[in-house]
Amino acid sequence: MAKKGKNYIIEKCFDCYVKNGIEATTTRDFCAETGVNINTLYRIFGSKDNILTACVNYGFSQLENTFFDALKEFDKSSFDIFPELVKIGMDFAPKMRFLHQAISSPLYESRREVQFKKLNAFYDRFGRELAMRFDCPYELIRDYIYEIMTLLSYFSLWGSADMAALQFSKIFLDFKNTIIGYRQFTVSDR
């Protein structure tokens, strides 16, 4: 059997957590998913808590890369980014739900504050990037960013993908109207 690297193992463990949830995922699940034995897992990570931490870090890194890569695909200040963000959001929602469950879990308590700071820093960075692209103050759109990310995290708990898509569309329409209104206001002020 070919030797499996740590990144491969983290990715597969992350998939287990997303599929099964935190409480239901066992080290046996990790072994079955990764194809490595329990001794190898503990040699690499030391504990199941460390596997969880590695998976959370991996998940947030994947989330950031996905969103920022999408932003690179579109012209500056193009509202066409919104349908792509909806698609990404719908695809990424189960992973976001896991990430929020993980950092809210008692298993993660000792690391929670650091992770929430990272999460909020990502939201702010993403929001500031959008504000820069749309040439508006970040404060104008900050609440929309948090609404979008909250919806990504929890939509699968309260409704269908169709319902979430409608909600995403409403948030993005409100966002767009806010930007257009801001632009009209600033142009008429000049």
Disulfide bonds with the S-S distance in Angstrom:
none
